[in-house]
Amino acid sequence: MEIKQKDNEKKGAFYIEINGARVAEMTYSHAAPNKIIIDHTEVSDTLKGQGVGYKLIDAAVEYLRTNNFKVIPLCPYASAVFKKKHEQYADVLA
């Protein structure tokens, strides 16, 4: 399952497509030159229980670390994951 990223320097998304349809997506907005806000996460019912939401978060964290960005997880799902895995992700939290 390949996680793709799209970014237009204002907004972006990490997502998974199957047969041309987005079946999982986590969207974000740029809040500053080095800060993003995760504002929405959605996973299709067909992928529930496979840890896809966590994989989207992990892809975002890798992107944040590579680009020296920080994150504000406003999306309820992302916020819960960042709290649950605080020790793993503390370095990227704004």
C-alpha positions as a Markdown table, in Angstrom:
| # | Residue | x | y | z |
|---|---|---|---|---|
| 1 | Met | 0.0 | 0.0 | 0.0 |
| 2 | Glu | 1.7 | 3.1 | -1.3 |
| 3 | Ile | 1.2 | 6.4 | 0.6 |
| 4 | Lys | 1.4 | 9.4 | -1.8 |
| 5 | Gln | 1.8 | 13.0 | -1.0 |
| 6 | Lys | 0.4 | 16.1 | -2.7 |
| 7 | Asp | 1.4 | 19.6 | -1.6 |
| 8 | Asn | 0.8 | 23.0 | -3.2 |
| 9 | Glu | 2.7 | 25.0 | -0.5 |
| 10 | Lys | -0.6 | 26.1 | 1.1 |
| 11 | Lys | -2.3 | 22.8 | 1.6 |
| 12 | Gly | -1.4 | 19.2 | 1.2 |
| 13 | Ala | -2.4 | 15.6 | 1.8 |
| 14 | Phe | -1.0 | 12.2 | 2.4 |
| 15 | Tyr | -3.2 | 9.6 | 0.7 |
| 16 | Ile | -3.7 | 6.1 | -0.6 |
| 17 | Glu | -5.4 | 5.4 | -3.9 |
| 18 | Ile | -6.8 | 2.1 | -5.1 |
| 19 | Asn | -8.0 | 1.9 | -8.7 |
| 20 | Gly | -7.8 | 5.7 | -9.0 |
| 21 | Ala | -10.0 | 6.4 | -6.0 |
| 22 | Arg | -8.7 | 7.9 | -2.7 |
| 23 | Val | -9.5 | 5.4 | 0.0 |
| 24 | Ala | -7.5 | 7.0 | 2.8 |
| 25 | Glu | -6.4 | 10.6 | 3.3 |
| 26 | Met | -4.9 | 12.9 | 5.8 |
| 27 | Thr | -5.0 | 16.6 | 4.9 |
| 28 | Tyr | -3.0 | 19.5 | 6.2 |
| 29 | Ser | -2.5 | 23.2 | 5.8 |
| 30 | His | 0.8 | 25.2 | 6.0 |
| 31 | Ala | 0.6 | 27.5 | 9.1 |
| 32 | Ala | 4.1 | 29.0 | 8.7 |
| 33 | Pro | 7.2 | 28.3 | 6.6 |
| 34 | Asn | 8.1 | 25.4 | 8.9 |
| 35 | Lys | 4.8 | 24.4 | 10.5 |
| 36 | Ile | 1.7 | 22.4 | 9.3 |
| 37 | Ile | -1.7 | 21.8 | 10.8 |
| 38 | Ile | -3.2 | 18.4 | 10.3 |
| 39 | Asp | -6.9 | 19.1 | 9.9 |
| 40 | His | -8.6 | 15.9 | 8.7 |
| 41 | Thr | -8.0 | 12.2 | 8.5 |
| 42 | Glu | -10.4 | 9.7 | 6.8 |
| 43 | Val | -10.0 | 6.0 | 6.0 |
| 44 | Ser | -12.5 | 4.0 | 3.9 |
| 45 | Asp | -14.5 | 1.4 | 5.7 |
| 46 | Thr | -12.8 | -1.2 | 3.4 |
| 47 | Leu | -9.5 | -0.5 | 5.1 |
| 48 | Lys | -10.6 | -0.2 | 8.7 |
| 49 | Gly | -8.6 | -2.2 | 11.2 |
| 50 | Gln | -5.5 | -2.3 | 9.1 |
| 51 | Gly | -3.6 | 0.5 | 10.8 |
| 52 | Val | -3.9 | 2.8 | 7.7 |
| 53 | Gly | -4.5 | 5.9 | 9.9 |
| 54 | Tyr | -1.2 | 5.2 | 11.7 |
| 55 | Lys | 0.6 | 4.7 | 8.4 |
| 56 | Leu | -0.6 | 8.1 | 7.3 |
| 57 | Ile | 0.6 | 9.7 | 10.5 |
| 58 | Asp | 4.0 | 7.9 | 10.2 |
| 59 | Ala | 4.4 | 9.2 | 6.6 |
| 60 | Ala | 3.6 | 12.7 | 7.8 |
| 61 | Val | 6.1 | 12.4 | 10.7 |
| 62 | Glu | 8.8 | 11.3 | 8.3 |
| 63 | Tyr | 8.1 | 14.3 | 6.1 |
| 64 | Leu | 8.2 | 16.6 | 9.1 |
| 65 | Arg | 11.5 | 15.3 | 10.2 |
| 66 | Thr | 13.1 | 15.3 | 6.8 |
| 67 | Asn | 12.0 | 18.9 | 6.2 |
| 68 | Asn | 12.6 | 20.2 | 9.8 |
| 69 | Phe | 8.9 | 21.0 | 10.2 |
| 70 | Lys | 6.6 | 21.1 | 13.3 |
| 71 | Val | 3.0 | 20.0 | 13.5 |
| 72 | Ile | -0.2 | 21.1 | 15.2 |
| 73 | Pro | -2.6 | 18.1 | 15.1 |
| 74 | Leu | -6.0 | 19.6 | 15.2 |
| 75 | Cys | -7.8 | 16.6 | 13.6 |
| 76 | Pro | -9.3 | 14.6 | 16.5 |
| 77 | Tyr | -7.8 | 11.3 | 15.2 |
| 78 | Ala | -4.3 | 12.8 | 14.6 |
| 79 | Ser | -4.5 | 14.5 | 18.0 |
| 80 | Ala | -5.3 | 11.2 | 19.7 |
| 81 | Val | -2.4 | 9.4 | 17.9 |
| 82 | Phe | 0.1 | 12.2 | 18.8 |
| 83 | Lys | -1.0 | 12.0 | 22.5 |
| 84 | Lys | -0.8 | 8.2 | 22.5 |
| 85 | Lys | 2.6 | 8.1 | 20.9 |
| 86 | His | 3.9 | 11.3 | 22.5 |
| 87 | Glu | 7.4 | 9.9 | 23.2 |
| 88 | Gln | 7.9 | 8.8 | 19.6 |
| 89 | Tyr | 6.6 | 12.0 | 18.0 |
| 90 | Ala | 7.5 | 14.7 | 20.6 |
| 91 | Asp | 10.2 | 16.1 | 18.4 |
| 92 | Val | 7.8 | 17.2 | 15.7 |
| 93 | Leu | 5.1 | 18.7 | 17.8 |
| 94 | Ala | 4.8 | 22.5 | 17.7 |
